[in-house]
Amino acid sequence: MMRRECESILFNNAASILVAVEVSACARAVTAEGSRIRAGR
């Protein structure tokens, strides 16, 4: 039973890390797009 709990905790951590990576990559892309638009003006 303890092992299953540990595995689910690890899985949740991995999922949240993946989500954080996706969000930061998206934020970087949006920031780059915004600075490109500002530079174009």
N, CA, C and O atoms as a Tripos MOL2 file, in Angstrom:
@<TRIPOS>MOLECULE
protein
  164   163    41     0     0
PROTEIN
NO_CHARGES

@<TRIPOS>ATOM
      1 N           0.8440   -1.2060    0.0000 N.3       1 MET1
      2 CA          0.0000    0.0000    0.0000 C.3       1 MET1
      3 C           0.8820    1.2600    0.0000 C.2       1 MET1
      4 O           0.6380    2.1920   -0.7660 O.2       1 MET1
      5 N           1.8990    1.2800    0.8580 N.am      2 MET2
      6 CA          2.7680    2.4640    0.8960 C.3       2 MET2
      7 C           3.4130    2.6970   -0.4670 C.2       2 MET2
      8 O           3.5760    3.8330   -0.9100 O.2       2 MET2
      9 N           3.7780    1.5830   -1.1250 N.am      3 ARG3
     10 CA          4.4610    1.7400   -2.4080 C.3       3 ARG3
     11 C           3.5380    2.4040   -3.4230 C.2       3 ARG3
     12 O           3.9780    3.2570   -4.1940 O.2       3 ARG3
     13 N           2.2610    2.0220   -3.4300 N.am      4 ARG4
     14 CA          1.3300    2.6140   -4.3950 C.3       4 ARG4
     15 C           1.1820    4.1090   -4.1210 C.2       4 ARG4
     16 O           1.1160    4.9110   -5.0530 O.2       4 ARG4
     17 N           1.1310    4.4820   -2.8370 N.am      5 GLU5
     18 CA          1.0250    5.9120   -2.5000 C.3       5 GLU5
     19 C           2.2610    6.6630   -2.9850 C.2       5 GLU5
     20 O           2.1540    7.7560   -3.5430 O.2       5 GLU5
     21 N           3.4300    6.0710   -2.7700 N.am      6 CYS6
     22 CA          4.6620    6.7240   -3.2220 C.3       6 CYS6
     23 C           4.6440    6.8870   -4.7330 C.2       6 CYS6
     24 O           5.0230    7.9370   -5.2520 O.2       6 CYS6
     25 N           4.2030    5.8480   -5.4450 N.am      7 GLU7
     26 CA          4.1790    5.9370   -6.9020 C.3       7 GLU7
     27 C           3.2240    7.0220   -7.3610 C.2       7 GLU7
     28 O           3.5330    7.7610   -8.2970 O.2       7 GLU7
     29 N           2.0640    7.1320   -6.7150 N.am      8 SER8
     30 CA          1.1060    8.1620   -7.1360 C.3       8 SER8
     31 C           1.6560    9.5480   -6.8240 C.2       8 SER8
     32 O           1.4330   10.4870   -7.5890 O.2       8 SER8
     33 N           2.3760    9.6880   -5.7060 N.am      9 ILE9
     34 CA          2.9780   10.9880   -5.3740 C.3       9 ILE9
     35 C           4.0250   11.3400   -6.4260 C.2       9 ILE9
     36 O           4.0720   12.4760   -6.8990 O.2       9 ILE9
     37 N           4.8650   10.3700   -6.7940 N.am     10 LEU10
     38 CA          5.8780   10.6170   -7.8230 C.3      10 LEU10
     39 C           5.2070   10.9950   -9.1310 C.2      10 LEU10
     40 O           5.6450   11.9210   -9.8140 O.2      10 LEU10
     41 N           4.1340   10.2720   -9.4860 N.am     11 PHE11
     42 CA          3.4380   10.5550  -10.7390 C.3      11 PHE11
     43 C           2.8580   11.9650  -10.7270 C.2      11 PHE11
     44 O           2.9540   12.6890  -11.7180 O.2      11 PHE11
     45 N           2.2580   12.3550   -9.6040 N.am     12 ASN12
     46 CA          1.6950   13.7090   -9.5050 C.3      12 ASN12
     47 C           2.7940   14.7590   -9.6290 C.2      12 ASN12
     48 O           2.6080   15.7750  -10.2980 O.2      12 ASN12
     49 N           3.9300   14.5210   -8.9920 N.am     13 ASN13
     50 CA          5.0440   15.4690   -9.0890 C.3      13 ASN13
     51 C           5.5040   15.5930  -10.5340 C.2      13 ASN13
     52 O           5.7160   16.7030  -11.0230 O.2      13 ASN13
     53 N           5.6600   14.4650  -11.2220 N.am     14 ALA14
     54 CA          6.1090   14.4940  -12.6140 C.3      14 ALA14
     55 C           5.1010   15.2450  -13.4700 C.2      14 ALA14
     56 O           5.4860   16.0360  -14.3310 O.2      14 ALA14
     57 N           3.8140   15.0040  -13.2430 N.am     15 ALA15
     58 CA          2.7790   15.6770  -14.0310 C.3      15 ALA15
     59 C           2.8210   17.1780  -13.7890 C.2      15 ALA15
     60 O           2.7210   17.9580  -14.7360 O.2      15 ALA15
     61 N           2.9650   17.5930  -12.5410 N.am     16 SER16
     62 CA          2.9780   19.0340  -12.2550 C.3      16 SER16
     63 C           4.2370   19.6780  -12.8300 C.2      16 SER16
     64 O           4.2000   20.8250  -13.2750 O.2      16 SER16
     65 N           5.3570   18.9420  -12.8220 N.am     17 ILE17
     66 CA          6.5900   19.4810  -13.4200 C.3      17 ILE17
     67 C           6.3870   19.6510  -14.9240 C.2      17 ILE17
     68 O           6.7820   20.6690  -15.4910 O.2      17 ILE17
     69 N           5.7730   18.6600  -15.5730 N.am     18 LEU18
     70 CA          5.5180   18.7640  -17.0120 C.3      18 LEU18
     71 C           4.6330   19.9650  -17.3010 C.2      18 LEU18
     72 O           4.8910   20.7160  -18.2410 O.2      18 LEU18
     73 N           3.5920   20.1500  -16.5000 N.am     19 VAL19
     74 CA          2.6870   21.2890  -16.7000 C.3      19 VAL19
     75 C           3.4490   22.5980  -16.5290 C.2      19 VAL19
     76 O           3.2660   23.5330  -17.3090 O.2      19 VAL19
     77 N           4.3020   22.6650  -15.5130 N.am     20 ALA20
     78 CA          5.0760   23.8910  -15.2830 C.3      20 ALA20
     79 C           5.9960   24.1740  -16.4680 C.2      20 ALA20
     80 O           6.1440   25.3240  -16.8810 O.2      20 ALA20
     81 N           6.6130   23.1240  -17.0140 N.am     21 VAL21
     82 CA          7.4990   23.3030  -18.1730 C.3      21 VAL21
     83 C           6.6970   23.8090  -19.3610 C.2      21 VAL21
     84 O           7.1280   24.7250  -20.0610 O.2      21 VAL21
     85 N           5.5200   23.2100  -19.5930 N.am     22 GLU22
     86 CA          4.6750   23.6450  -20.7090 C.3      22 GLU22
     87 C           4.2890   25.1090  -20.5350 C.2      22 GLU22
     88 O           4.3730   25.8920  -21.4810 O.2      22 GLU22
     89 N           3.8710   25.4780  -19.3360 N.am     23 VAL23
     90 CA          3.4190   26.8490  -19.0790 C.3      23 VAL23
     91 C           4.5660   27.8330  -19.2790 C.2      23 VAL23
     92 O           4.3820   28.8870  -19.8900 O.2      23 VAL23
     93 N           5.7520   27.4960  -18.7680 N.am     24 SER24
     94 CA          6.8840   28.4210  -18.9080 C.3      24 SER24
     95 C           7.2970   28.5420  -20.3690 C.2      24 SER24
     96 O           7.6620   29.6280  -20.8200 O.2      24 SER24
     97 N           7.2440   27.4400  -21.1140 N.am     25 ALA25
     98 CA          7.5820   27.5030  -22.5420 C.3      25 ALA25
     99 C           6.5700   28.3750  -23.2750 C.2      25 ALA25
    100 O           6.9400   29.1720  -24.1370 O.2      25 ALA25
    101 N           5.3000   28.2240  -22.9340 N.am     26 CYS26
    102 CA          4.2500   29.0410  -23.5580 C.3      26 CYS26
    103 C           4.4590   30.5070  -23.2030 C.2      26 CYS26
    104 O           4.3490   31.3750  -24.0690 O.2      26 CYS26
    105 N           4.7590   30.7900  -21.9420 N.am     27 ALA27
    106 CA          4.9750   32.1800  -21.5190 C.3      27 ALA27
    107 C           6.1700   32.7780  -22.2530 C.2      27 ALA27
    108 O           6.1330   33.9400  -22.6600 O.2      27 ALA27
    109 N           7.2360   31.9820  -22.4240 N.am     28 ARG28
    110 CA          8.4050   32.4700  -23.1610 C.3      28 ARG28
    111 C           8.0300   32.7990  -24.5940 C.2      28 ARG28
    112 O           8.4420   33.8320  -25.1210 O.2      28 ARG28
    113 N           7.2450   31.9230  -25.2370 N.am     29 ALA29
    114 CA          6.8360   32.1610  -26.6230 C.3      29 ALA29
    115 C           6.0010   33.4360  -26.7140 C.2      29 ALA29
    116 O           6.2010   34.2450  -27.6200 O.2      29 ALA29
    117 N           5.0690   33.6170  -25.7830 N.am     30 VAL30
    118 CA          4.2190   34.8090  -25.7910 C.3      30 VAL30
    119 C           5.0690   36.0580  -25.5770 C.2      30 VAL30
    120 O           4.8580   37.0740  -26.2380 O.2      30 VAL30
    121 N           6.0230   35.9860  -24.6620 N.am     31 THR31
    122 CA          6.8940   37.1410  -24.3960 C.3      31 THR31
    123 C           7.7230   37.4770  -25.6280 C.2      31 THR31
    124 O           7.8660   38.6470  -25.9810 O.2      31 THR31
    125 N           8.2690   36.4590  -26.2820 N.am     32 ALA32
    126 CA          9.0710   36.6900  -27.4920 C.3      32 ALA32
    127 C           8.2040   37.3190  -28.5750 C.2      32 ALA32
    128 O           8.6320   38.2440  -29.2640 O.2      32 ALA32
    129 N           6.9760   36.8100  -28.7210 N.am     33 GLU33
    130 CA          6.0500   37.3640  -29.7170 C.3      33 GLU33
    131 C           5.7560   38.8230  -29.3980 C.2      33 GLU33
    132 O           5.7780   39.6700  -30.2920 O.2      33 GLU33
    133 N           5.4840   39.1240  -28.1390 N.am     34 GLY34
    134 CA          5.1680   40.4990  -27.7450 C.3      34 GLY34
    135 C           6.3370   41.4360  -27.9820 C.2      34 GLY34
    136 O           6.1400   42.5550  -28.4570 O.2      34 GLY34
    137 N           7.5530   41.0060  -27.6610 N.am     35 SER35
    138 CA          8.7120   41.8860  -27.8590 C.3      35 SER35
    139 C           8.9690   42.0800  -29.3500 C.2      35 SER35
    140 O           9.4190   43.1470  -29.7670 O.2      35 SER35
    141 N           8.6860   41.0510  -30.1610 N.am     36 ARG36
    142 CA          8.8750   41.1940  -31.6030 C.3      36 ARG36
    143 C           7.8840   42.2170  -32.1460 C.2      36 ARG36
    144 O           8.2370   43.0420  -32.9890 O.2      36 ARG36
    145 N           6.6370   42.1630  -31.6610 N.am     37 ILE37
    146 CA          5.6170   43.1250  -32.1140 C.3      37 ILE37
    147 C           6.0190   44.5350  -31.6800 C.2      37 ILE37
    148 O           5.9090   45.4820  -32.4580 O.2      37 ILE37
    149 N           6.4900   44.6720  -30.4230 N.am     38 ARG38
    150 CA          6.9110   45.9960  -29.9430 C.3      38 ARG38
    151 C           8.0950   46.5010  -30.7600 C.2      38 ARG38
    152 O           8.1500   47.6860  -31.0870 O.2      38 ARG38
    153 N           9.0340   45.6350  -31.0930 N.am     39 ALA39
    154 CA         10.2150   46.0570  -31.8540 C.3      39 ALA39
    155 C           9.8100   46.4590  -33.2750 C.2      39 ALA39
    156 O          10.4280   47.3330  -33.8830 O.2      39 ALA39
    157 N           8.7610   45.8060  -33.7950 N.am     40 GLY40
    158 CA          8.3290   46.1060  -35.1590 C.3      40 GLY40
    159 C           7.6900   47.4770  -35.2770 C.2      40 GLY40
    160 O           7.6960   48.0830  -36.3490 O.2      40 GLY40
    161 N           7.1290   47.9760  -34.1540 N.am     41 ARG41
    162 CA          6.4300   49.2560  -34.2090 C.3      41 ARG41
    163 C           7.3370   50.4360  -34.4080 C.2      41 ARG41
    164 O           6.8680   51.5730  -34.4710 O.2      41 ARG41
@<TRIPOS>BOND
     1     1     2 1
     2     2     3 1
     3     3     4 2
     4     3     5 am
     5     5     6 1
     6     6     7 1
     7     7     8 2
     8     7     9 am
     9     9    10 1
    10    10    11 1
    11    11    12 2
    12    11    13 am
    13    13    14 1
    14    14    15 1
    15    15    16 2
    16    15    17 am
    17    17    18 1
    18    18    19 1
    19    19    20 2
    20    19    21 am
    21    21    22 1
    22    22    23 1
    23    23    24 2
    24    23    25 am
    25    25    26 1
    26    26    27 1
    27    27    28 2
    28    27    29 am
    29    29    30 1
    30    30    31 1
    31    31    32 2
    32    31    33 am
    33    33    34 1
    34    34    35 1
    35    35    36 2
    36    35    37 am
    37    37    38 1
    38    38    39 1
    39    39    40 2
    40    39    41 am
    41    41    42 1
    42    42    43 1
    43    43    44 2
    44    43    45 am
    45    45    46 1
    46    46    47 1
    47    47    48 2
    48    47    49 am
    49    49    50 1
    50    50    51 1
    51    51    52 2
    52    51    53 am
    53    53    54 1
    54    54    55 1
    55    55    56 2
    56    55    57 am
    57    57    58 1
    58    58    59 1
    59    59    60 2
    60    59    61 am
    61    61    62 1
    62    62    63 1
    63    63    64 2
    64    63    65 am
    65    65    66 1
    66    66    67 1
    67    67    68 2
    68    67    69 am
    69    69    70 1
    70    70    71 1
    71    71    72 2
    72    71    73 am
    73    73    74 1
    74    74    75 1
    75    75    76 2
    76    75    77 am
    77    77    78 1
    78    78    79 1
    79    79    80 2
    80    79    81 am
    81    81    82 1
    82    82    83 1
    83    83    84 2
    84    83    85 am
    85    85    86 1
    86    86    87 1
    87    87    88 2
    88    87    89 am
    89    89    90 1
    90    90    91 1
    91    91    92 2
    92    91    93 am
    93    93    94 1
    94    94    95 1
    95    95    96 2
    96    95    97 am
    97    97    98 1
    98    98    99 1
    99    99   100 2
   100    99   101 am
   101   101   102 1
   102   102   103 1
   103   103   104 2
   104   103   105 am
   105   105   106 1
   106   106   107 1
   107   107   108 2
   108   107   109 am
   109   109   110 1
   110   110   111 1
   111   111   112 2
   112   111   113 am
   113   113   114 1
   114   114   115 1
   115   115   116 2
   116   115   117 am
   117   117   118 1
   118   118   119 1
   119   119   120 2
   120   119   121 am
   121   121   122 1
   122   122   123 1
   123   123   124 2
   124   123   125 am
   125   125   126 1
   126   126   127 1
   127   127   128 2
   128   127   129 am
   129   129   130 1
   130   130   131 1
   131   131   132 2
   132   131   133 am
   133   133   134 1
   134   134   135 1
   135   135   136 2
   136   135   137 am
   137   137   138 1
   138   138   139 1
   139   139   140 2
   140   139   141 am
   141   141   142 1
   142   142   143 1
   143   143   144 2
   144   143   145 am
   145   145   146 1
   146   146   147 1
   147   147   148 2
   148   147   149 am
   149   149   150 1
   150   150   151 1
   151   151   152 2
   152   151   153 am
   153   153   154 1
   154   154   155 1
   155   155   156 2
   156   155   157 am
   157   157   158 1
   158   158   159 1
   159   159   160 2
   160   159   161 am
   161   161   162 1
   162   162   163 1
   163   163   164 2
@<TRIPOS>SUBSTRUCTURE
     1 MET1         2 RESIDUE 1 A MET
     2 MET2         6 RESIDUE 1 A MET
     3 ARG3        10 RESIDUE 1 A ARG
     4 ARG4        14 RESIDUE 1 A ARG
     5 GLU5        18 RESIDUE 1 A GLU
     6 CYS6        22 RESIDUE 1 A CYS
     7 GLU7        26 RESIDUE 1 A GLU
     8 SER8        30 RESIDUE 1 A SER
     9 ILE9        34 RESIDUE 1 A ILE
    10 LEU10       38 RESIDUE 1 A LEU
    11 PHE11       42 RESIDUE 1 A PHE
    12 ASN12       46 RESIDUE 1 A ASN
    13 ASN13       50 RESIDUE 1 A ASN
    14 ALA14       54 RESIDUE 1 A ALA
    15 ALA15       58 RESIDUE 1 A ALA
    16 SER16       62 RESIDUE 1 A SER
    17 ILE17       66 RESIDUE 1 A ILE
    18 LEU18       70 RESIDUE 1 A LEU
    19 VAL19       74 RESIDUE 1 A VAL
    20 ALA20       78 RESIDUE 1 A ALA
    21 VAL21       82 RESIDUE 1 A VAL
    22 GLU22       86 RESIDUE 1 A GLU
    23 VAL23       90 RESIDUE 1 A VAL
    24 SER24       94 RESIDUE 1 A SER
    25 ALA25       98 RESIDUE 1 A ALA
    26 CYS26      102 RESIDUE 1 A CYS
    27 ALA27      106 RESIDUE 1 A ALA
    28 ARG28      110 RESIDUE 1 A ARG
    29 ALA29      114 RESIDUE 1 A ALA
    30 VAL30      118 RESIDUE 1 A VAL
    31 THR31      122 RESIDUE 1 A THR
    32 ALA32      126 RESIDUE 1 A ALA
    33 GLU33      130 RESIDUE 1 A GLU
    34 GLY34      134 RESIDUE 1 A GLY
    35 SER35      138 RESIDUE 1 A SER
    36 ARG36      142 RESIDUE 1 A ARG
    37 ILE37      146 RESIDUE 1 A ILE
    38 ARG38      150 RESIDUE 1 A ARG
    39 ALA39      154 RESIDUE 1 A ALA
    40 GLY40      158 RESIDUE 1 A GLY
    41 ARG41      162 RESIDUE 1 A ARG
